[in-house]
């Protein structure tokens, strides 16, 4: 038995969909897998890590896809170092107070730090992180496109996901872009089991800035997110934003076919996304630069002509070496 580390927004959406579609209370849902409603609510809020076996049962019962798992931990993973940590805390701070006393003390401490952050920063206390607020410009528009493509926002963090093998160089580029825009060094880590590399930026100030510029916290597909209006109103910003979107959710493909024993091949571009407003944005911008994009199904926009692929790269370009290697 093990515990699953899942993005807070995704696990919340997972349980919200179950709750809404079933019409049952949290207690009724919990009883289906022999759990209390309180436990389900704690998993939904990200307070506790959900049990793998129970999540699999929920997925089967309600025919839902299991959210993307960042990490799988053994059931008693916290016990290994708990005794040593407790002894170290006792030695450093002495016996703990009552739970109510600790809660009140923490709240008072937070209030004081909010009132006078510079003082507490000066004496070495960690307070709300500082970021540089960038000007609205081309680089910010490209970053917004990247987050809309393969990123996610919670109230405290911005995560961007990359293919660990194919997009390592592109991840390095985005890491430098974040450093340049926000004067902030993102945390970079990999999940080899899933082949994923993640750039993680934390801080309420950062999230407040990104949401003020049009990004949304939570599930992008459920909210059917769109490109911010300030980008749409500026053609150059739109081109840069489309580059960010295409570099994450797009690709250049080589189509091969055989006629009379002779092999022919040509390049084409595909942009894939589950948010219709983003597909429409890509379609509109491609039309504005004189290309002839085509919708395919509900999730894809294609450029089928190799000449148009060349024109796309000439006008919009790419910051992702993986795409350029196909040219």
N, C-alpha and C positions, 0 to 999 in steps of 0.2 A: 504494500500500500504506500502511496506517495502523495505529495502535495504539488500543485501546479502554480507556477508564477505566470500570471496573465496580465496584460495591460489593463489598468483599472477601467478605462472606457469600454473595452471590449467585454470584460466580464459583467459590467453593469448592463450593457446592451443585451447580453446573452440572457440574463435573468429577467430583464424588463420585457423582452419578447415572449418569454415563457409565461410571465405573469399576465400580460395583456391578452395573449391568445387563449390561455386556458380559462380565464375568468375566475380563477381560484384565488383564495387568500394565500399569504406566505405560509401560514401554518398548514393549510391543506396541501400545498405543494411540497412542503418538507416531509409530511407524513408519507408521501408516495415513495420516498427512499429512506424512511425511518430517521428523519432529521427534524429538529425543531425549526419553527419559523425564524427564530432569532439567529440561528446559525446561517440560514439562507440569506437573511438580510446582511449579516456581517460579511459573507462572501461577496454579495452584490456590491457592498460599499468598499471592498478591498481591505477591510480591517483584518481579515484572516485569509490565509491561503486555502483555496478549495481542495477537497479530496478528489483525486483522479477518478477513483471508482464511481463516486457519486456523480461527478460531472458527466462521465460516460453514460450513466443511467439516465440522467436528465436529457442528454442529447438523443438517446434512443427513444425515450418515452414521448418526447415532444418533436422528434424529427428535426432537430436543430444541429447545425454544424458546430463542433467544438471550437472555441476561440483559439487563436494562435498562441501556442505555449512558448514563453520565453525561456523557461527553465523548469525542470522537474526535480523535486527534492524528496529525500527519504522522509517518511512520516515523522521520525523523531530527530530531524536534523538539528533542531535548536538545543537538544539536550547535551550534545557533545561538549560544548564549551560553557554551558550555563553555570556549572559549579565553580569553575575557575573565575568566570566573570563576576559572579556574586561575591566571591572572596575578595577579589580585587576592589570591587565597589565598596564593600564593608571597610576594607583597610583604608581606602582613600576618603570616604565620606562618613563612615560610621553607620550605625543602624538606621534603616529607613523609617520615615514617619508613617502616619496612617495614610491610606489611599486618598481620603478626602483632603488631608493636609497637603499631600503632594500635588493633587489636582489644583487646589487653590493657589499654591505657590507657583505652579507653572503658568497659570493664567495671569497672575500678578506680574510675573517676570516678562511675559509677552507684552503686556500693556505698557510697562516701563520702557521696554526696548523700542516700541513703536513711537512713544512720546519723544524719546531722545536718542535716536539711532547713532548719531555721531559720537556721543559720549561712550556708549557701550562698544562701538567699533574701536574707539581709541584705547579701551582697556582690554581688548582682545576677545570680546564676546562676539560670537557669530550672529549677525543680524541679516535682514533681507539683503540678498546679493545685489551688487551694482552691475549694471550693463551700460554700455554706450548706446545711446539712442541714435540710430542712423537716420540720415536724411532719406526722404522718398527719392528713389532713383532706380537705375537699371539693375544694379546688383541686388537690391532688395526685391524687386519684381521677380528676378530669377529665383531667389531663395523662396519667395512665396509660392512660386510654381512647383518647386521641389517638394515643399511641405504638402501642398495639395495633392501631389502625385503619390509619394511614398512616405508621408509623414503622418503623425498623429499628435494631438494635443490633449493633455489633461490639465487640471487647474494648476499643477505645479511643474509639469515637464513637457518638453517637445522632443519627440523621438522621430528619427528618420532611418528607414530600413534599406539595406542594400544587399545584393547578392555577394556573399563573402568572397567568392572567387572571381566573378566576372566584373564586379563594380568596385573593386578595391581602389583603383586609381581615381574613380569618380568620387568615392567617399573622401579621399584625401583632398580633392578639390573643394568639396562642400565644407569640410572641416576648416580649411583656410578661409573660405568665404564667411563662415560664421565668426571666425576670429577677427576678420577685417571689419565686418558689419557691427558686431556687438562688443568687440574687445573681450571676448569670452572664449575660454578653451573648453570645448565640449568633451564629454567623457565618451571614449570609443571602446566598445567591447564586442566580442563575437559569441555566437551560439553555434558552435561547430556541428552539433547534432542536427540543426535545422538549416545550416549553410547560410546563416544570416549575420551581417555586420550591422551594428546599431550605433548611431551618433545620438547621444543623449545630452540635452541642454536643460538645466534646471533653474528655477527661480520664478517667483510670482511676478517680478518686474518684467521679465522677458515675456511671460504669457500674457500679462496685461497689455504689453506693447503689441504683440502679434494679434491679439483679439481686437485691439483698437484699429488695426489695419485690415480687418475683415476676415481673419481666420476664425474658425469655430472650434470650441472644445467638444470632444465626443466623437461619435461614429460619423464619418464623412458620408458614407453611403446612405445611411438612414436619414441624415439631414439634407442629402442631395446638395452638397456644398457647391458654391459657385466662385468664380474669380472676383475679387474685390472690385468695386466700381471705379476706384481711383486708377486701377490698372487698365480697365476696359476703356476709360476715357482718353488714354494716352496710347497712341499706336506703337511707339517704341517700347513702352512698358509691356504692352500686350505681346510683342515679339519675344521679349526676354522671358516673360512668364510662360509662354508656350514652350520655349526652350527648356525651362525647368520641368514642365509637365512631360514633355516628350523624352527628356533624358532619363526620367524615372519610369514612366508608364508607356513608353514608346519603344520602337525598335526598327532597324533596317534589315530587311529580309531579302534573300536571293531566291527568286523563283526559277526553277529549272523545268524544262519540258523537252520532249524529244519528238521530232518530226522527220519522217523518212530517214531514220537512222542518224540524224544530226541533232546534237544537243544545243539548245538555246537557253540562255539565262538572262534575267534582268532583275534590277533591284526595285523594291517597293518599301513604303513606310507604313507602319500601322501604329495607331494610338489606341490604347485600350483603357477604359475606365468605367466604373459602375455608376458614376454620377452623371446624369444626363446634362446638367448645365455645363459641366467641364467638357463633355463631348461637343456640345453646341459651340462653346467658346473656341475650341480647336478648329472645328469646321469653319466657323466664321472668319477667323484670322487667316486660315489657309486660303479661303476664297478672296480675301482682301489683297493678298500678295499675288493674285493671278493664277492660283493653282485650282485643280478640280478634285477636291476630296469627295469620297463616297462613304456613306454610312453602310456598315454591314452588321445586321442584327441590332441588338440594343446596347452593345458595349464597345463597338469599334468604329474608328474612322480610318480610311485607307487613302494612300496616294499610290495609284497603280503604275504610273508612268515613270520610267527611269529618268527621263528628262526633268520631270517635276521633283524627283528626289534630289537631283543635282541643284536645281533652283532653290529648293527648301534649304539645303545646306549652305548655299551661297548667301541667302537672305537672313535666315534664322541661326544657322550653325548649330553646334553642339559642344557642350563641355564634358561629355561623357566619352572617353576613349573607346569604350566598347562599341558604341554606335559608329564611330569614325573608322574603326577597323574593318567594317563591312563595306566601306566605300572603295 
